[in-house]
Amino acid sequence: MSLLDIAKEIKNSGFDARKDSANGQDKIPAGSYPVMLRSASFTVAKSGWEMLRYEFDIQDGDQAGQTELAQFGTLEEWNGKNIKWAVERTTKFFQKAVVLSGDEVLISDFEDGAALAEGLQRKAVGSFFILNIEESTSKGKTYRSYDLEEMPGADIAADKKGPEIDDKDLPF
């Protein structure tokens, strides 16, 4: 495909150079997607905002190969406003990711945001889930919310072993 063909395809998709960002792929539509958690990290922005960031790779369907970034705040107060509800959501999502990956939530996971990210590194990163994305609009702004479900057929049993193979089972 030539550069001109690509430019025409982008134009036909509705891209508006005055309004739309040139970065990244189109936003993934709301819906349910089979995903793998590629990475999880804790970040502090220049503004001081703290967040736990999840990077999910979509495994199947029309959006296969795309990445969805989900960020959850870890501060109970921001700009003088109590946003404990946001930290509750962060904690629930974290616990679901850990438990659905076959791991256990530890007390030490809740020391701070960095400990949350480290807890996800134990087993959740690399695990498969169903990611549900919902959108809602308030005051003219669109917000995305996320939830996780267990991936059907995913083997998450930590103590499950494969078949035992003895030397007599080998062909040589």
C-alpha positions in Angstrom: 0.0 0.0 0.0 1.4 3.4 -1.0 1.5 6.5 1.3 -1.2 8.0 -0.9 -3.4 5.0 -0.4 -2.9 5.2 3.4 -3.7 8.9 3.4 -6.9 8.3 1.4 -7.9 5.5 3.8 -7.3 7.8 6.8 -9.3 10.6 5.2 -12.2 8.2 4.4 -12.2 7.0 8.0 -13.3 10.5 9.1 -10.0 11.8 10.4 -10.1 15.6 10.9 -6.6 17.1 11.0 -7.9 20.2 12.9 -9.5 18.2 15.7 -8.2 14.7 15.9 -4.9 13.5 17.5 -2.3 12.1 15.2 -1.1 9.8 18.0 -2.1 6.2 18.4 -4.9 4.1 17.0 -8.6 4.8 17.1 -10.2 4.4 20.5 -11.4 0.9 21.2 -15.2 0.9 21.3 -17.0 0.1 24.6 -17.6 -3.7 24.9 -16.1 -6.9 26.2 -12.7 -8.1 24.9 -10.5 -11.1 25.6 -7.2 -9.6 26.7 -3.8 -10.3 28.2 -2.4 -7.9 30.8 0.9 -6.9 29.2 2.2 -4.6 31.9 1.2 -2.9 35.1 3.0 0.1 36.6 2.7 2.9 39.1 3.3 6.4 37.9 3.4 9.9 39.5 2.6 12.7 37.1 4.4 16.1 37.2 1.2 17.4 38.7 1.5 15.0 41.7 -1.3 12.8 40.5 -0.6 9.1 41.4 -2.0 6.3 39.2 -1.8 2.6 38.7 -1.6 1.9 35.0 -2.7 -1.4 33.2 -1.8 -2.1 29.6 -4.0 -4.7 28.0 -3.5 -6.4 24.6 -6.7 -7.4 22.9 -6.4 -11.0 21.8 -9.3 -11.6 19.4 -12.0 -10.0 17.3 -12.1 -6.8 15.3 -9.8 -5.0 17.8 -7.2 -7.9 18.0 -3.7 -6.5 18.3 -4.8 -3.2 19.8 -3.9 -2.0 23.3 -6.2 -0.5 25.9 -4.6 1.6 28.7 -6.6 1.8 31.9 -5.4 4.1 34.7 -6.7 4.2 38.2 -5.9 6.9 40.8 -4.4 6.1 44.2 -5.0 9.4 46.0 -8.0 9.9 48.3 -7.9 13.7 47.9 -7.2 15.8 44.9 -7.4 19.6 44.7 -9.3 19.7 48.0 -11.9 17.1 46.9 -12.5 13.8 48.6 -12.2 11.1 45.9 -12.1 8.1 48.1 -14.6 6.4 45.7 -11.8 6.4 43.1 -9.4 4.6 45.4 -12.1 2.1 46.2 -12.5 1.4 42.5 -8.8 1.2 42.1 -8.6 -1.3 45.0 -11.5 -3.5 43.7 -10.0 -3.6 40.1 -6.6 -4.5 41.6 -8.0 -7.3 43.7 -10.0 -8.8 40.7 -6.8 -8.8 38.6 -4.8 -10.6 41.3 -7.5 -13.1 42.2 -8.6 -13.9 38.6 -5.0 -14.6 37.7 -4.8 -17.3 40.4 -2.8 -15.3 42.9 -3.6 -14.2 46.4 -3.9 -10.6 47.6 -1.3 -9.8 50.3 -1.5 -7.2 53.1 1.9 -5.9 51.8 0.2 -5.1 48.4 -1.5 -2.1 50.0 1.6 -0.3 51.3 1.4 2.2 48.4 0.8 2.5 44.7 4.2 1.0 43.9 3.4 -2.1 46.0 0.1 -2.5 44.1 2.1 -2.6 40.8 4.5 -5.1 42.3 1.6 -7.2 43.4 0.4 -7.4 39.8 3.8 -8.4 38.6 3.7 -11.7 40.6 1.1 -13.4 38.4 -1.5 -11.0 36.9 0.9 -9.6 34.3 0.8 -12.2 31.5 -2.6 -13.5 32.5 -5.7 -13.6 30.4 -9.0 -11.9 31.2 -12.2 -10.5 29.7 -12.0 -6.7 29.9 -15.3 -4.9 30.0 -15.2 -1.3 28.8 -18.2 1.0 29.5 -18.6 4.6 28.5 -20.8 7.2 30.2 -21.2 10.9 29.6 -21.4 13.6 32.3 -21.2 17.4 31.8 -20.3 16.9 28.2 -17.3 14.6 28.9 -17.1 10.9 28.1 -15.7 8.7 30.8 -14.6 5.1 30.5 -14.9 2.5 33.2 -13.4 -0.9 33.4 -14.2 -4.3 34.9 -12.6 -7.7 34.6 -14.0 -11.2 34.3 -12.4 -14.6 34.3 -11.4 -15.7 30.8 -13.5 -18.8 30.0 -11.3 -21.9 29.7 -8.3 -20.1 31.3 -6.4 -22.4 33.5 -5.6 -20.3 36.6 -4.9 -23.0 39.2 -1.5 -22.2 40.6 -0.9 -25.7 41.8 -2.2 -27.6 38.7 0.6 -29.7 37.1 0.9 -31.1 33.7 1.1 -34.8 33.0 3.9 -36.7 34.7 6.4 -38.0 32.3 8.7 -40.9 33.2 11.9 -41.9 31.3 10.1 -45.0 30.0 7.6 -42.6 28.3 10.4 -41.1 26.2 11.1 -42.5 22.7 14.8 -42.5 23.1 
